[in-house]
C-alpha cells in the first residue's frame, strides 16, 4: 500500500500542528504516550499508522492512529480523535472541533 502522505503533505501537517495546535499535541503526548510530565511537544513525523512527537527537546514518542489512514484528509479527524481521547484520559474538557 502506498502512503497517502507525500513529503510535502507531511511537512504541511507538521507545520499546521506546530503553528496552530502545539497545546493539543502536548495533551496527546501527556494522555496517550505515557508522558504526563512532558512540558513541550512538537510534531516531528506523520504517516498512515500514526503521529510522532519530539518532546522536551529530544525524546521521540509515537502515538498510533488506531487505524490505517488511506487519505491525507483523514489526518485531521484522526488528530481530533486522539485529542479527545487524551482529554478523556486526563480528565480535561475537550474543546469543540479544531
LINCORKA-V49562 format. One record per pair of residues at least 12 apart in sequence whose ideal C-beta (glycine too) atoms are under 8 Angstrom apart, sorted by the first residue. I is the first residue (numbers start at 1). J is the second residue. If there is no record, write none. Layout:
BEGIN
((I J) (I J))
END
This chain:
BEGIN
((1 48) (1 68) (1 70) (3 47) (3 48) (4 48) (4 69) (4 70) (4 71) (4 72) (4 74) (5 46) (5 47) (5 48) (5 72) (5 75) (9 72) (10 45) (10 46) (10 47) (13 43) (13 46) (13 72) (13 75) (14 43) (14 44) (14 45) (14 46) (17 43) (17 79) (18 42) (18 43) (21 79) (21 98) (22 40) (22 41) (22 42) (24 79) (24 83) (24 98) (25 41) (25 42) (25 43) (25 53) (26 38) (26 39) (26 40) (26 41) (27 83) (27 86) (27 87) (27 90) (27 92) (28 41) (28 51) (28 53) (28 63) (28 79) (28 82) (28 83) (28 86) (29 41) (29 53) (29 55) (29 61) (29 63) (30 86) (30 90) (31 85) (31 86) (31 87) (31 88) (31 89) (31 90) (32 63) (32 82) (32 85) (32 86) (32 89) (33 53) (33 55) (33 61) (33 62) (33 63) (35 55) (35 59) (35 61) (36 90) (38 55) (38 56) (39 56) (40 55) (40 56) (40 57) (41 53) (41 54) (41 55) (42 54) (42 55) (44 60) (46 75) (48 65) (48 68) (48 69) (48 70) (49 64) (49 65) (49 68) (49 69) (50 62) (50 63) (50 64) (50 65) (51 63) (51 65) (51 78) (51 79) (51 82) (63 82) (65 78) (65 81) (65 82) (66 78) (66 81) (76 98) (79 98) (80 97) (80 98) (83 98))
END
